[in-house]
Amino acid sequence: MTNTDINSFRNILEARVAEFDRSTRRRDAIKIEGSADALDRQLEAHAREFAVKQLEIESARLREARAALDRIQAGGFGICVECEEPISALRLKAMPWAALCIHCQEGADCRCAIAA
């Protein structure tokens, strides 16, 4: 991978970190408001639960993007952290924060599916 490629990924990741950081700071949707109507309380609880799940996903993506920037700094970006083989350029273009090659990711996904 060339320095130009790495700089391009760095710029993408820095933009994603800023985006995820902004979105994880918006927590208005999870505040609890009282309502006299039982249906409104259920709807608010459902909306809060959805907002919390979304916040968890965005927080995970923020951590992944920061970890990818750390790998760039350490010189290990684009190398699978599990098998130490190169991660394909297509995968990195789709998911610049990817820490695993597609083969190792599939294995991790299978392990997670079995555990669930």
N, C-alpha and C positions, 0 to 999 in steps of 0.2 A: 504494500500500500504506500502510495507516494505522500509526501508532506502536504501537497495540495489537497489530496483526498482527506487526510487527517484534519487539516484546517477546516475543510468544508463540514466534516462531521462535528468538529468542535463548535462551529458556529450554529449548526442545527441544534446540537445538544444544549448550548447555552440559551438559545431562544426557548427551547422546551422547558428548561429549568425555570426560566423567568415566567413562562406561561403557567406551569404547574404550581409554582410558588404563589402566584397571584390567585389562582383558583382555590388553593387550599386555605388561603386566608379568608375567603368569603364563607362565612359560617352562619349567615342569617337564616338559612333554611332549616337549621337544626335547633333553633331556639324554641323553647316550649312556651306556648301561649295557652291560656285557659279559655275554654269555650263551654257554654252551658249545654249545648246540643251534643248528644252522644255521637251522632253521625259525623259532626264536624270534628270531634276529638279523634275519632277513628281515622278520618281522612288526614288530619294533621299528623297523627302518629305514623301513618303510612308514608306520607311525604317526607317526614323527618327520617324514617328508616331508609328511604331511597337516597336522601341527601347524605346520610352517614355512609352508606355503601359507596356512593360516588366519591366522597371525600377520601375513603380508604383506598379506592382505586387510584385516584390522582396522587395521593401521598406515596403509594407504591411506585408509580411512574416517576415521581420526583426523585425518590431514592435511587431508582434504576438509572435515571439520566445523570445524577450526580456521581454514581459509581462509574458510569461510562467515562465521564470527564476525568475521574481519578485514574482510570485505566489509560486514558490518553496521556495524562501527565506521567504515569509510571512507565509508559512505553508498551503496554500490553493490550492496547485497543485493537479489536479485530481478531483476537486470539481467544478461542473457547477456554473458559476458566476451568472446565472439567477435563477435556481431552487434550487441550493445548494445540489443537489444529486450527487453521485459519477459519474464520467465519466468512461465509460467502458474501461478496459485495452486494448481491441482490437482497440478502437478508438484512444487511446493515443499512441499505437504502430504505427498506421498509420499516425497520426497527433499529435506529442507530444506537439505542441503549442495550441491545441484545448482548448478553454475557455468554450465551451458549450457542454452539453451532446447531443447525437444524436437527441433526441426529441426536445430540445430547438433550436438546429441548424436547424432542418427541419422547425420549426415555423418561425425562422428568415429568412430562405430562401424564404418561402411563402410570408412573409411580403415584402421582397425586390422585389419579382416577381410582386406582386400587385402594388407596388409603381412605378415600371418601366413601 
